């Protein structure tokens, strides 16, 4: 996503829209439209896994109820540079697993294949693709609960209020007529 933000920032692109998660850090470089969707990150494991929730991957919790560490041998598969990758690669105290416990794959399908062949303990990915992967790959399941959720928006060059207003107007219309809900589904 760095190349998308850089391209928008430099004027190479008019806007960026690729499941673009709104973060405080990104807001320093670009402006964001209204949110058009909320992405839920979930955890896929093999059926029969000893892990019944993502909290089971941690060794214990500190006074603020944040993880103190990650259990030995946990490997999390993610699609590189996605929201799941960003969160999973963070430190355990922030509900991540640490970069050493995360394996990045070029595609979500590659991460799921790694799970099927026992190269990773679990895969963290958006809920909608997760449902599809579980449906077509026998022996997988999605753990109960959300690992994280994010707001998706469209980024534009800082100060380009004319384009931002046009995008927000279009998003409002697409929300009102149900088009966005159909696309997300």
URFENSUL-V870016 format. One record per backbone hydrogen bond with DSSP energy under -1.0 kcal/mol. CO is the residue of the C=O (numbers start at 1). NH is the residue of the N-H. E is the energy in kcal/mol with one decimal. If there is no record, write none. Layout:
CO	NH	E
CO	NH	E
This chain:
1	5	-2.5
2	6	-2.6
3	7	-2.0
4	8	-2.3
5	9	-3.0
6	10	-2.2
7	12	-1.4
7	13	-1.8
16	155	-2.3
20	153	-2.2
23	27	-1.8
26	29	-1.4
26	30	-2.1
31	156	-2.7
37	152	-3.2
39	150	-2.8
40	127	-2.6
41	147	-3.1
41	148	-1.2
42	125	-1.9
43	143	-3.0
44	123	-2.0
45	141	-2.7
46	49	-1.8
53	56	-1.6
54	57	-1.7
55	58	-1.6
57	71	-2.9
60	68	-3.2
62	65	-2.1
66	62	-3.3
69	59	-2.1
71	74	-1.5
75	121	-3.0
75	122	-1.3
76	103	-3.1
77	124	-2.1
78	105	-2.6
79	82	-1.5
82	86	-2.4
83	87	-2.5
84	88	-2.5
85	89	-2.3
87	90	-1.0
88	97	-3.3
90	98	-2.8
91	94	-1.9
91	96	-2.2
92	95	-2.6
98	101	-2.0
99	102	-1.3
101	76	-3.0
103	78	-2.1
105	80	-3.3
107	111	-1.6
108	112	-2.4
109	113	-2.3
110	114	-1.9
111	115	-1.7
112	116	-2.4
113	117	-1.5
114	119	-3.1
115	118	-1.7
122	77	-3.2
123	44	-3.1
125	42	-2.8
126	130	-2.1
127	131	-2.5
128	132	-1.6
129	133	-2.8
130	134	-2.5
131	135	-2.0
132	136	-1.9
133	137	-1.2
137	140	-1.0
139	47	-3.0
141	45	-2.6
148	41	-3.8
150	39	-2.9
151	22	-2.1
152	36	-2.5
152	37	-1.1
154	33	-2.6
155	16	-2.3
156	31	-2.5
157	160	-2.3
159	161	-2.1
160	164	-2.2
161	165	-2.9
162	166	-1.8
163	167	-2.6
164	168	-2.7
165	169	-2.2
166	170	-2.3
167	171	-2.8
168	172	-2.2
169	173	-2.0
170	174	-2.6
171	175	-2.4
172	176	-2.4
173	177	-2.2
174	180	-1.6
175	178	-1.1
178	182	-2.0
179	183	-2.3
180	184	-2.7
181	185	-2.2
